[in-house]
């Protein structure tokens, strides 16, 4: 287990010791805590990720092509669609604006 100082986090953390549950197997009394923890881990997509962050703030691969060079260089955005739901990356830079 790795412990961080309270100054590094915006919220308190819950630790589930000696037991792990799949979401469908989580005891009803813990559903709210699981949901809150997931929201806290998701990040806001704005601040720079620090080395102590538990990274769950995923972005899409939207920088594979260079559409400004022409239609030959256009590549699909990978992630976030039914056609290309994965992969996702965890870099902290801004998304490119879609050019259609």
C-alpha positions as semicolon CSV with decimal commas, in nm:
position;residue;x (nm);y (nm);z (nm)
1;X;0,000;0,000;0,000
2;X;0,124;0,349;-0,084
3;X;0,025;0,638;0,145
4;X;0,006;1,002;0,037
5;X;-0,011;1,315;0,246
6;X;-0,360;1,470;0,281
7;X;-0,233;1,787;0,107
8;X;-0,212;1,599;-0,225
9;X;-0,583;1,517;-0,250
10;X;-0,903;1,716;-0,287
11;X;-1,118;1,455;-0,110
12;X;-1,095;1,187;0,155
13;X;-1,031;0,828;0,049
14;X;-1,192;0,503;0,147
15;X;-0,978;0,193;0,159
16;X;-1,140;-0,146;0,123
17;X;-0,914;-0,371;0,320
18;X;-0,888;-0,744;0,260
19;X;-1,189;-0,757;0,028
20;X;-1,250;-0,659;-0,333
21;X;-1,585;-0,660;-0,512
22;X;-1,691;-0,629;-0,871
23;X;-1,941;-0,344;-0,914
24;X;-2,228;-0,593;-0,941
25;X;-2,118;-0,767;-0,619
26;X;-2,065;-0,455;-0,408
27;X;-2,276;-0,454;-0,090
28;X;-2,568;-0,212;-0,121
29;X;-2,445;0,004;0,167
30;X;-2,123;0,073;-0,022
31;X;-2,277;0,171;-0,360
32;X;-2,281;0,542;-0,277
33;X;-1,915;0,535;-0,166
34;X;-1,808;0,349;-0,481
35;X;-1,991;0,602;-0,700
36;X;-1,835;0,897;-0,514
37;X;-1,487;0,745;-0,539
38;X;-1,528;0,693;-0,914
39;X;-1,635;1,057;-0,957
40;X;-1,333;1,172;-0,756
41;X;-1,098;0,953;-0,960
42;X;-1,238;1,069;-1,293
43;X;-1,080;1,413;-1,264
44;X;-1,202;1,728;-1,430
45;X;-0,981;1,727;-1,741
46;X;-0,843;2,071;-1,653
47;X;-0,560;2,047;-1,405
48;X;-0,220;1,895;-1,472
49;X;-0,188;1,538;-1,351
50;X;0,071;1,492;-1,078
51;X;0,283;1,182;-1,023
52;X;0,084;1,087;-0,710
53;X;-0,252;1,102;-0,890
54;X;-0,442;0,782;-0,932
55;X;-0,504;0,834;-1,301
56;X;-0,851;0,762;-1,431
57;X;-0,893;1,083;-1,632
58;X;-0,876;0,939;-1,981
59;X;-0,872;1,133;-2,305
60;X;-0,908;1,012;-2,661
61;X;-0,637;0,964;-2,920
62;X;-0,727;1,270;-3,125
63;X;-0,384;1,362;-3,252
64;X;-0,313;1,078;-3,494
65;X;-0,365;1,278;-3,809
66;X;-0,287;1,623;-3,944
67;X;-0,614;1,740;-4,104
68;X;-0,473;2,087;-4,177
69;X;-0,246;1,924;-4,439
70;X;-0,543;1,786;-4,631
71;X;-0,791;1,500;-4,643
72;X;-0,515;1,244;-4,700
73;X;-0,384;1,313;-4,350
74;X;-0,719;1,288;-4,166
75;X;-0,734;1,003;-3,913
76;X;-1,029;0,895;-3,698
77;X;-1,039;0,988;-3,332
78;X;-0,989;0,666;-3,139
79;X;-1,198;0,631;-2,827
80;X;-1,536;0,754;-2,717
81;X;-1,743;0,624;-3,006
82;X;-1,929;0,302;-3,073
83;X;-1,703;0,232;-3,371
84;X;-1,376;0,306;-3,187
85;X;-1,445;0,290;-2,811
86;X;-1,081;0,208;-2,731
87;X;-0,793;0,279;-2,694
88;X;-0,785;0,576;-2,464
89;X;-0,476;0,755;-2,343
90;X;-0,392;0,945;-2,026
91;X;-0,194;1,240;-2,151
92;X;-0,284;1,577;-2,010
93;X;-0,286;1,799;-2,319
94;X;-0,592;1,955;-2,479
95;X;-0,802;1,782;-2,742
96;X;-0,782;1,894;-3,103
97;X;-1,091;2,056;-3,246
98;X;-1,265;1,834;-3,499
99;X;-1,233;1,950;-3,858
100;X;-1,519;1,833;-4,076
